[in-house]
Amino acid sequence: MKEIIDGFLKFQRDVFPERAALFKRLATSQSPTALFVTCSDSRFVPEMVTQREPGDIFVIRNAGNIVPSYGGEPEGVSATVEYAVAVLGVTDIVICGHSDCGAMTAIATHKDLKHLPAVERWLRHADAAAAINDAHEHASPAFPQTCATPAMSPDRLRCS
């Protein structure tokens, strides 16, 4: 925790003053052009790999970069997609996986996650994509090592 607090204090002391104009503008509004859905994995930093500034991309992070079906139960991902599209006016939605994703490995290998009930329930949102992958003759043998793009048609990402 000390390292996190020290990092925050360094940000306040060194970074914030140098970028004061940017942060002043961002304090009153944001206008990202893209919604970026990615994994919670701490090794992946969306703003770093896309070389975007604060305020440029609206980010959703969750285990496995999963976008559940829209509707039904209230979902944080659906609410965030809806807000990004309807209120912020984002024009692009990016779903970005990464190699060696633990969530995708668990889905692809049908790993028993009973000891992690919340994770097990969350990963159920990818059952349809996993079934499609399993059903294809050419199912990717590399699927467990990579985050495959979930089977998601564009109309399932639209908020109507």
FENPE-V662515 format. One record per helix or strand of 2 or more residues. SS is the DSSP state (@ for helix, = for strand). FROM is the first residue (numbers start at 1). TO is the last residue. If there is no record, write none. Layout:
SS | FROM | TO
SS | FROM | TO
This chain:
@ | 2 | 18
@ | 20 | 28
= | 34 | 39
@ | 46 | 50
= | 57 | 62
@ | 76 | 86
= | 92 | 96
@ | 102 | 108
@ | 117 | 135
@ | 143 | 145
@ | 154 | 157
